[in-house]
Amino acid sequence: MAPKFGTSGLRGLTTELTVTLVQDYTRAFLEACPHGGALFLGRDLRPSSPSISAMVAAAAQAQGVPVIDCGALPTPALALAALNAGNAAIMITGSHIPADRNGIKFYVPTGEISKEDEQSIQANLGRSSLGLSAPIISDETARTHYVARYTNGFGPDALTGLRIGVYQHSSVARDIMCEVVSALGGEAVPLARSSTFIPVDTEALDPNTRTLLAGWCAEHDLDAVISTDGDADRPMVADADGAVVPGDLLGMLTAQILGARIICTPVSSNSGVQEMDGFATVRLTRIGSPYVIAAMEDALKSDPDARVVGYEANGGFLLGFSAIGPTGQTLVPLMTRDCLLPMLAPLAAARAKGVTLSELVATLPARFTAGDRLTEVSTQLSRNFIAELTQSPRARASFFNGLGAETSLDTTDGLRMSFEEGLVVHFRPSGNAPEFRCYAEAPTSHQARELVARSLENVRQRLG
C-alpha cells in the first residue's frame, strides 16, 4: 500500500514511511497549519512507532518548533493535552491496521485537521529544512490529566462491585484501562497482554476474538470486558455473556446519560437514535470524524451552548459541551474520538440503576447493526464495484436477490440500500486502508450479522 494522506493522516507500509517522506509531511504541516509555538508528540506501541516519532521530532526541531514528547499514550490523551495548551500535535499510529504499516495523525491547536488543512499541507510539501534548533521536552502529564478526567468525573464508587475484564493485547491504553477501572471502585482483570502488536479492529472483531470474550466472561465471572484499538480512540465493550455492544449503541447510551440534545453521527450508525426521546436533533453525516466534527461545529456556531455530541459506528465518542459527570464534576469538551467515555458512562449508569449492561442496552430501540470488511481490496476496485451497483438497478436486484424489494437508496457515503422488512446494507471503501467495508442493520442481531457475512461473501466472489 503506497502511503496515503487524508484527514485521518498519513498511512502506509513502514518500509515506505521513509525519513524523507515523514519529515516532508512534518515540515508541510508546521508551515501550513497553526501550531501555537510548540508541537505535542505521542505514539502507540507498534515496533516502528519510536523511530517514526524520532523522525518527526527532528524535523520539527529543525524548523525551530519545540517538541513536547509525551511518549506512548492514547490519541485522545495527546489531543486533550495539546488542546489545553493551545498547541498542535502529531500522533504516530496506524490505529487498527496491521503491524507492517503505520501512520501519522495531525492535530491543530483546535483539534483534528480539516479538509482545508489537508489541502494546505499537500500544497506545502517539498519545503527544505530551515536547519534551526529547538528543545525536546519529555512530559508525562498528558497521561495523568487524561486519567484524571475520568476519575474526577465518575468518582471512586462508579464501578464498585463490578469485575471488569480488560483485554489488553497491544493497545496503548492497556494499563490506563486497568488504572481507571480500579480508581472507580471496580476490579480490573487483565487479559491477554501481548508483547507483539495485534491489529484489533473494534468495528470488525473476528470470530476467534468473540469466542475468547465469551470464554473469559465465564472463566472469570466478569460483568463486562473492555478494550480498544491500537491507539485507543475506539472502544470495545462486551457484556457479561461476552456479547459485544456495538459502538453506535454505546454512543446512543452515552449521549443519553450525559444529557445531550444534538447528535451528530454518520449515516452508517444505528437508526434507532432517531426514535429516542430527549434528543432535539439528529444530524447524519458522511463516515469519518472530520465530518462529524464539522456537523458539531455548525451546531455550536448556531448556539455556543448547544449540548452537542458526536459518535461513530466504531464507538469513538466526541463531546462538544461541558457535561456533568456522576460526581458533579465537569467533563470538559473533547472533540476528537475517545474510547474511555463511552466505556465508562454505560457501565456506571447500569451499576447506578442496579441493572446489568445487557439490560441497559435492551432499553434502546430494537434496531441492530453489524459491520465487517474485506482486506487487501484496492480503493479503486471498491469504488468501481460500488459505482456499478449505484448506477444500475438491475445490477442491484441481481446482487441482492432474496432480500426483497428495494425501498430507498442513499449515496451520502458509499452506497446504502434499504429493503423491505427493515433490512439495510451499506457498502463503502475504507477511507484509510485498502479495505471494502460493509455495514448492515436489521430487526435482530442475528439477521444483521448474517446480512454482513452473506453480503461480503458475495462481494468476495464478485471481485475475485
BAMIPA-785111 format. One line per field, with one value per residue (C-alpha): residue in one letter; x, y, z. Coordinates in steps of 0.001 Angstrom, whole numbers. Example, Ala and Ser with C-alpha at 12.3 -4.5 7.8 and 13.67 -1.06 7.14 Angstrom:
BEGIN
residuo: A,S
px: 12300,13670
py: -4500,-1060
pz: 7800,7140
END
This chain:
BEGIN
residuo: M,A,P,K,F,G,T,S,G,L,R,G,L,T,T,E,L,T,V,T,L,V,Q,D,Y,T,R,A,F,L,E,A,C,P,H,G,G,A,L,F,L,G,R,D,L,R,P,S,S,P,S,I,S,A,M,V,A,A,A,A,Q,A,Q,G,V,P,V,I,D,C,G,A,L,P,T,P,A,L,A,L,A,A,L,N,A,G,N,A,A,I,M,I,T,G,S,H,I,P,A,D,R,N,G,I,K,F,Y,V,P,T,G,E,I,S,K,E,D,E,Q,S,I,Q,A,N,L,G,R,S,S,L,G,L,S,A,P,I,I,S,D,E,T,A,R,T,H,Y,V,A,R,Y,T,N,G,F,G,P,D,A,L,T,G,L,R,I,G,V,Y,Q,H,S,S,V,A,R,D,I,M,C,E,V,V,S,A,L,G,G,E,A,V,P,L,A,R,S,S,T,F,I,P,V,D,T,E,A,L,D,P,N,T,R,T,L,L,A,G,W,C,A,E,H,D,L,D,A,V,I,S,T,D,G,D,A,D,R,P,M,V,A,D,A,D,G,A,V,V,P,G,D,L,L,G,M,L,T,A,Q,I,L,G,A,R,I,I,C,T,P,V,S,S,N,S,G,V,Q,E,M,D,G,F,A,T,V,R,L,T,R,I,G,S,P,Y,V,I,A,A,M,E,D,A,L,K,S,D,P,D,A,R,V,V,G,Y,E,A,N,G,G,F,L,L,G,F,S,A,I,G,P,T,G,Q,T,L,V,P,L,M,T,R,D,C,L,L,P,M,L,A,P,L,A,A,A,R,A,K,G,V,T,L,S,E,L,V,A,T,L,P,A,R,F,T,A,G,D,R,L,T,E,V,S,T,Q,L,S,R,N,F,I,A,E,L,T,Q,S,P,R,A,R,A,S,F,F,N,G,L,G,A,E,T,S,L,D,T,T,D,G,L,R,M,S,F,E,E,G,L,V,V,H,F,R,P,S,G,N,A,P,E,F,R,C,Y,A,E,A,P,T,S,H,Q,A,R,E,L,V,A,R,S,L,E,N,V,R,Q,R,L,G
px: 0,1581,1398,-1931,-2738,-6108,-7926,-7069,-3425,-639,-659,1366,3780,6534,9102,7602,7331,10867,12724,12358,8587,7822,9887,8452,4915,6003,7503,4454,2109,4045,4166,549,-1212,-1072,930,845,4597,5129,4347,2988,4154,2839,2917,1306,3065,3889,7553,8047,6453,9534,11672,8952,8403,12120,11882,9007,10772,13967,12048,10117,13257,14979,12069,12618,9494,9919,8692,6747,7357,4518,5760,3363,-212,-3752,-4536,-7329,-4927,-2468,-5245,-6601,-3167,-2498,-5951,-5459,-2038,-3148,-567,-504,48,1217,346,2318,-180,-1663,-4742,-6173,-4237,-1574,1802,3727,2039,1888,615,723,-2265,-2167,-3888,-4061,-4488,-8289,-8444,-8266,-7200,-9967,-10263,-8965,-5952,-5328,-5182,-2864,-487,-318,340,3329,5110,8649,9906,13525,14618,15397,18323,17293,17283,14679,14400,12650,10992,9706,6313,4176,1467,-735,-1395,-2049,-4542,-6378,-6838,-7936,-10670,-12490,-11519,-12737,-15831,-17063,-15724,-14406,-17694,-18857,-17910,-17932,-18851,-18114,-15475,-14281,-12082,-9516,-8456,-5051,-3416,-1107,-3349,-1517,-4295,-3920,-2554,-4726,-7882,-6908,-5907,-9207,-11391,-9616,-9828,-13598,-14038,-14182,-11984,-9850,-8978,-6113,-6456,-4213,-1454,697,4376,3738,1404,-2118,-4264,-7606,-10410,-13199,-15663,-14961,-13925,-13053,-14966,-11990,-11904,-15637,-15184,-12383,-14608,-17354,-14810,-13192,-16552,-17436,-13979,-13500,-17144,-16969,-19628,-18102,-14961,-13458,-10740,-9654,-7870,-4145,-4240,-7289,-9687,-12287,-13901,-14869,-17318,-18808,-21499,-21380,-22013,-19225,-21652,-20123,-22179,-21907,-20144,-23113,-25232,-22527,-22753,-26534,-26367,-23538,-25314,-28466,-26595,-24777,-27972,-27032,-29638,-27987,-26489,-24064,-23321,-22578,-25313,-23993,-24922,-27894,-31085,-32682,-31204,-33903,-36576,-35176,-36770,-34746,-32723,-33843,-31856,-30044,-27674,-26450,-23059,-20607,-18427,-15340,-14655,-13907,-17499,-18894,-16763,-17893,-21537,-20821,-19053,-22026,-24326,-22044,-21858,-25647,-25680,-22395,-24192,-25571,-25416,-23952,-22101,-20873,-20130,-19306,-20310,-16849,-17780,-15389,-17194,-16808,-18009,-18854,-20072,-19155,-21045,-21553,-20305,-21836,-19659,-20928,-17526,-17298,-16191,-14539,-15261,-13046,-13964,-11841,-12659,-12344,-12612,-12962,-16090,-18353,-16969,-17420,-20692,-22855,-21126,-21511,-25128,-26029,-24413,-26242,-29593,-28915,-29173,-26737,-25152,-27235,-30410,-29431,-28754,-32164,-33855,-32756,-34930,-34820,-32613,-29392,-26273,-23207,-20099,-17091,-14590,-12637,-8942,-6454,-9094,-7891,-9863,-10341,-11679,-14137,-15261,-15770,-17926,-19999,-20443,-21768,-24352,-25292,-25899,-27736,-30996,-30707,-27230,-28532,-31533,-29281,-26656,-29172,-31538,-33562,-33615,-36960,-37902,-35551,-37222,-34581,-31082,-28647,-25325,-24229,-21140,-20760,-23996,-26622,-29603,-32802,-35063,-38473,-38666,-36317,-33079,-30231,-26892,-24224,-21077,-18108,-14357,-12320,-11013,-7591,-6793,-7222,-10445,-14022,-16399,-19890,-22469,-25912,-28979,-31861,-34616,-32436,-28728,-28530,-30084,-27621,-24582,-25861,-26563,-22988,-21468,-23590,-23029,-19261,-19057,-20947,-18567,-15574,-16811,-17659,-14282,-12316
py: 0,3286,5940,7730,11117,12406,13785,10576,11446,9745,5951,3338,427,1092,468,3370,5765,6951,9730,11893,11362,11685,14826,16372,15986,17268,20420,20929,20583,23075,25539,25180,24963,26930,25229,27701,27708,24029,20506,17785,14323,10867,7300,3876,561,-558,-1550,1156,3999,5140,5573,7462,9632,10477,11477,13866,15359,16024,17703,19959,20945,21830,24174,25873,24355,22965,19384,18168,14406,12656,9150,6227,7269,7200,9514,11272,11872,13572,15592,16711,17895,19796,21416,22565,24008,25626,23737,21390,17654,14674,11095,8205,5376,3082,2573,-874,-1687,-4467,-4080,-3825,-444,2735,6265,9855,11823,15623,17990,21792,23691,23462,19744,17389,18762,19653,19039,22596,21837,18678,20648,23254,20562,18962,22363,22889,19600,19857,22536,22394,22184,25534,23999,25615,24081,23813,21809,18491,18100,14841,15278,12555,14896,14342,10779,11895,14579,12154,9644,12421,13441,10197,9570,13069,12917,9475,9121,6232,4321,4409,776,-634,-4322,-4888,-7293,-5819,-7818,-5681,-7191,-5550,-7021,-4264,-1242,1851,2241,-1242,-34,3089,993,-1098,2019,3796,766,321,4045,3922,1066,-1827,-4899,-4905,-8357,-8052,-10381,-11414,-8830,-9167,-8438,-8221,-5806,-7107,-5086,-5134,-3510,-2892,-2385,-5747,-8245,-11664,-14764,-16038,-12843,-13059,-16631,-15506,-12812,-15298,-17707,-15037,-13907,-17452,-18303,-15138,-14409,-10991,-8307,-6907,-6836,-3641,-2987,-553,-461,250,3989,3905,6187,3430,1410,-2229,-3313,-6772,-7706,-10468,-13106,-11822,-10289,-7153,-3983,-2188,1150,3162,1742,2824,6250,6408,5428,7833,10727,9967,9625,12953,14815,15672,17358,17344,14170,14181,10730,9092,7710,4199,4414,2634,4412,3735,7024,8828,7069,8006,10603,13572,14341,17513,16939,14054,15140,12377,12847,11103,8496,9831,12015,15167,15125,14522,17354,19699,18998,19573,22856,24005,23313,25265,28218,28455,28051,28133,26493,23615,20268,18534,15239,13047,9359,6854,3255,2279,3772,6739,9442,13220,15597,19121,20672,20755,17760,16944,13569,11469,13269,16676,17483,18813,16631,19165,19044,16803,16914,14016,10312,8952,5389,5753,7905,5509,2588,4130,6011,2948,727,3342,4032,340,-67,3016,1677,-1776,-3493,-5407,-3852,-6039,-4917,-1290,-1910,-3588,-256,1103,850,-2652,-1996,-3957,-3239,-5214,-4471,-6191,-5775,-7449,-6636,-6086,-4671,-1586,1601,1932,-1620,-942,2335,798,-2003,376,2727,-160,-1014,2629,3236,4,-1052,-4327,-4984,-4293,-6541,-9375,-8920,-8626,-11290,-12659,-9535,-8329,-5088,-2131,744,3507,4391,6719,7813,10153,7979,4932,3092,2464,352,-235,-3189,-4279,-5974,-3327,-4658,-2260,-2927,-234,-583,1814,1768,2386,5925,4974,1381,-995,-2430,-2910,-2086,-3458,-2373,-3827,-3084,-5438,-6127,-8733,-9042,-12426,-11033,-8120,-10375,-12816,-9977,-8692,-12144,-13013,-9634,-9749,-13306,-12226,-9288,-11590,-13881,-10975,-9252,-12456
pz: 0,-1124,1606,1552,3050,4194,7217,9082,8466,6539,6386,4593,4815,7335,4605,2649,5597,4984,6782,3670,3427,7132,7554,4398,5779,9199,7690,5467,8449,10570,7681,6561,9920,13193,15927,18811,19224,20081,18923,21212,20093,21025,19735,20015,20773,17237,16815,14168,16143,18171,15058,13172,16249,16240,12564,13329,16351,14401,11574,13981,15881,12617,11869,15227,16841,20397,20844,23886,23808,25651,24863,24409,25238,23785,20887,22840,25745,23414,21764,25151,26292,23066,23112,26702,25868,22612,20554,17597,17972,15955,16931,15467,14999,12406,14593,13763,10574,10537,12217,8940,8444,10429,10217,11422,12723,12710,15146,15014,18324,17981,17190,14213,10841,8401,4664,4143,6357,4354,1116,2646,3895,461,-1112,1199,515,-786,1608,2725,6336,7940,9809,13089,16552,19308,22528,23011,26409,27877,29550,31157,32467,29387,30507,34100,33073,30782,33599,35971,33532,34318,37912,38833,36637,37732,41273,43403,43609,39973,39271,42817,42855,39151,37809,34536,32195,30368,27053,26949,23799,22447,22999,24178,26782,28265,31605,31706,31392,34426,36360,35713,36466,39810,40624,40049,42526,40077,39986,36842,35492,32945,29957,27056,27272,24160,23559,19812,18062,17374,14930,16762,14775,17302,14465,12859,15529,14179,15351,17369,19439,20073,21276,23597,25093,25957,27430,29595,30947,32009,33340,35407,36304,34660,34466,31282,29129,27771,25198,22485,19181,18981,19672,21963,20134,19639,22449,22646,25338,25855,28359,30980,28302,26102,23586,22070,22393,19023,19137,17960,20805,23253,21638,21964,25635,26435,24724,26712,30024,29526,28625,25047,22878,19443,17984,15052,13680,10314,8138,8883,12575,14137,13034,16428,17672,15690,17746,21168,23416,24640,21513,19745,16555,14893,12121,9801,8154,5900,7618,9365,12374,10268,9011,12484,13863,11073,11948,15636,14864,12777,15727,18065,15664,15802,19584,21538,24483,22422,24198,21174,20916,18118,17761,15052,14436,15690,19081,19083,21078,20724,23455,22349,25598,29282,30625,34287,35488,38283,40863,39801,38290,34758,31870,29580,25840,23723,20046,18931,19143,22671,23947,27720,27983,26004,28049,31475,31097,30245,32831,35578,34605,34663,38064,39414,38162,39606,36205,34026,30977,28687,30461,29953,26259,25968,26774,23382,20246,18777,15776,15368,13363,12329,10329,8819,5994,3244,3451,621,-1712,-3550,-3122,-6876,-7223,-4391,-5951,-9370,-7983,-5832,-8812,-10894,-8235,-7764,-11452,-12264,-10574,-12477,-11033,-7503,-7988,-9174,-6475,-3619,-4870,-1977,210,-1077,-2773,-2556,-690,-723,-1836,-31,-1562,1253,1712,-486,-1196,1484,387,2325,1646,2874,6276,7700,6166,5302,3573,3289,1142,1074,555,3701,3832,5198,4212,1219,2631,1487,4351,4835,7410,7934,10005,10775,13331,15107,15887,14167,10976,10917,11313,8704,6302,6613,6216,3178,1516,1963,681,-2445,-2853,-2383,-5151,-7420,-7032,-7137
END
